[in-house]
Every structure is written in C-alpha cells, then in structure tokens.
Amino acid sequence: MPIPAKIKINRAPVLTLWAVVVDEQLGYSRDSALTFGKAVAGMSAFAKAKSLGLAEDRDTDLGSRTKAREKKETAVAFMGRRIPVADSPAGPLALGDGKPVQPRPVEKYLASKFGDNLESVTAALAELARSVPREALIRDAFRMYEKFRPEIPAGVEGWGKIGTLA
C-alpha cells in the first residue's frame, strides 16, 4: 500500500478511515461506513485506554447492559467489535450514546486530520482493501490495520502520540 508521502498523524483517524474503506468495499453505504468507522475507532481507543489504566468501564451498571440485550438491540459485528446500529434510509448507522452517529461530522474529522492527503490515502487504502478476498477482509481487517498503522511508543508513553503513516 504505497502512501504518496510520509504523513504525521494519530492512529485514530487512520483506523477510522480504514474502517470506512473496508465497509464500503463490503457494500455498505458511505453514511453507514462513516458511522461504523467512528464507532470502531472510538471503541478501540476506549479499550486501549482501559488496558493502560487511563479509563474505567463506562457502564458499571450491569442491569443496563442486560436491559439492552433484552431489547434485542440490533448490532453489526465488524473489525472485532459489536456495533449497535439503527436503521436509516442510507442503511444502518452506528449508535453512540443511544443515538445514531451523524456521518457528516466524521467526514469533516477525516478531512481535518488528513488534509490534502485524504484523497491519496483513501485511494491507497481502497487499493489494499480490493486486493483481499471478501472473506479475508471481513476476518482480517483489524490485523491488516495493525500492520500499517503509525508506529508510536508502547504503553502510556504512546497514548495520543502522533506517528508516521508511510
């Protein structure tokens, strides 16, 4: 996956964009893909923060988790995460705090983080996603991201740091 230039960037927007590209390759609408990308990146960041001792579990009320499951909340399995979703005319949208995530702010976020490189990085990621059979992409998308994500220091020292996407 040749990226046209070395880009200094945090991992979260890279994961968000990769998830968007993968979702689109799997046939989801642009709006669905944008919301799934935000959900995957947010869930992954929270899991990492918890593992580093920087965050505590947000949902300490096990009763509310059980109630959500009893309601048979609709969810999509994607990149190792269970993403709660709501139906929309554009397809499923990820839920954040019980409300559908809006796709336009995710587009603006990606544009602000990648700047002039957004189009070329998107094209490179799309080329990578197209090069993998559908079943392998479904199974291995997160592991693929781990191979090209920006390098940062391990542990708390690397939290929130910028690395190079090359």
C-alpha positions in Angstrom: 0.0 0.0 0.0 2.1 2.9 -1.2 1.2 6.1 0.6 2.4 9.1 -1.5 4.1 10.9 1.3 5.0 10.3 4.9 2.1 11.6 6.9 2.4 12.6 10.6 -0.9 11.5 12.2 -2.5 9.9 15.2 -3.8 6.3 14.9 -7.5 7.1 15.5 -8.1 8.8 12.1 -6.1 6.1 10.3 -8.3 3.4 11.9 -11.4 5.5 11.2 -10.6 5.9 7.5 -9.5 2.2 7.1 -12.8 1.1 8.6 -14.7 3.4 6.2 -12.9 2.0 3.2 -13.4 -1.6 4.4 -17.1 -1.0 5.0 -17.5 0.5 1.5 -15.6 -2.4 0.0 -18.1 -4.8 1.8 -21.0 -3.0 0.2 -22.2 -0.6 2.9 -23.3 2.9 2.0 -21.0 5.8 2.6 -23.1 7.1 5.5 -23.1 3.6 7.2 -19.3 3.3 6.6 -18.5 6.7 8.1 -20.5 5.9 11.3 -19.0 2.4 11.6 -15.5 3.9 11.2 -16.2 6.3 14.1 -17.6 3.5 16.2 -14.7 1.1 15.6 -12.1 3.8 16.3 -13.9 5.0 19.5 -14.4 1.5 20.9 -10.7 0.6 20.1 -9.4 3.8 21.8 -11.6 3.2 24.8 -10.4 -0.5 25.1 -6.8 0.7 24.8 -7.3 3.4 27.5 -8.8 0.8 29.8 -5.9 -1.5 29.2 -3.4 1.3 30.1 -5.4 2.2 33.2 -6.4 5.6 31.7 -10.1 4.9 31.8 -12.6 3.0 33.8 -15.5 1.0 32.5 -18.3 3.4 31.4 -21.1 1.0 32.1 -20.7 -0.2 35.6 -24.5 -0.9 35.9 -24.8 -4.5 34.7 -28.5 -4.1 34.8 -28.5 -1.6 32.0 -26.4 -4.0 29.8 -28.9 -6.8 30.5 -31.8 -4.5 29.6 -30.2 -3.5 26.3 -29.7 -7.2 25.4 -33.2 -8.0 26.4 -34.5 -5.3 24.0 -32.6 -7.3 21.3 -30.6 -4.4 20.3 -29.6 -4.6 16.6 -25.9 -4.8 16.1 -23.3 -5.5 13.4 -20.1 -7.4 14.0 -17.2 -5.5 12.4 -13.5 -5.5 12.9 -13.7 -7.4 16.2 -16.4 -5.1 17.7 -20.1 -5.4 18.2 -21.5 -2.1 16.9 -25.1 -1.2 17.9 -26.9 0.2 14.9 -30.2 1.9 14.0 -31.9 1.6 10.6 -31.9 4.7 8.3 -32.7 5.3 4.7 -29.0 5.2 3.9 -28.5 1.8 5.7 -27.6 1.0 9.2 -25.9 3.8 11.3 -23.8 3.1 14.3 -25.2 4.3 17.6 -23.3 6.5 20.0 -24.8 7.1 23.4 -28.0 5.5 22.1 -28.4 7.9 19.2 -27.4 7.4 15.5 -24.0 8.8 14.7 -24.1 11.5 12.1 -21.9 10.8 9.1 -21.0 14.4 8.1 -19.0 15.2 11.2 -17.0 12.1 10.6 -16.2 13.3 7.1 -15.1 16.7 8.5 -13.0 14.9 11.1 -11.2 12.9 8.4 -10.7 15.9 6.2 -9.2 17.9 9.1 -6.8 15.1 10.1 -5.6 14.1 6.7 -5.9 17.5 5.0 -4.6 17.4 1.4 -3.6 13.8 1.8 -7.1 12.4 2.3 -7.8 11.5 -1.3 -4.5 9.8 -1.9 -4.5 7.9 1.4 -8.1 6.8 0.7 -7.1 5.6 -2.7 -4.2 3.6 -1.3 -6.4 2.0 1.4 -9.1 1.2 -1.1 -6.5 -0.5 -3.3 -5.4 -2.6 -0.4 -9.0 -3.5 0.5 -9.7 -4.5 -3.1 -6.7 -6.8 -3.1 -8.1 -9.1 -0.4 -10.9 -11.6 -0.9 -14.1 -10.6 0.8 -14.0 -13.3 3.5 -10.3 -12.5 4.4 -11.2 -8.8 4.5 -14.0 -9.5 6.9 -11.8 -11.7 9.1 -8.5 -9.8 8.9 -9.3 -6.1 8.5 -8.2 -5.1 12.0 -5.0 -7.2 11.8 -4.3 -5.6 8.4 -4.6 -2.2 10.1 -2.1 -3.2 12.8 0.5 -3.8 10.1 0.3 -0.3 8.5 -0.8 1.9 11.4 1.6 4.7 12.5 4.3 3.5 14.9 4.2 5.1 18.4 5.9 4.3 21.7 4.3 1.4 23.6 2.2 1.9 26.7 1.1 5.1 28.3 4.0 6.9 26.8 2.5 6.5 23.3 -1.1 7.4 24.3 -2.3 10.1 21.9 1.0 10.5 20.2 1.5 11.2 16.5 3.3 8.7 14.4 4.3 8.4 10.7 2.0 6.7 8.2 4.2 5.7 5.3 
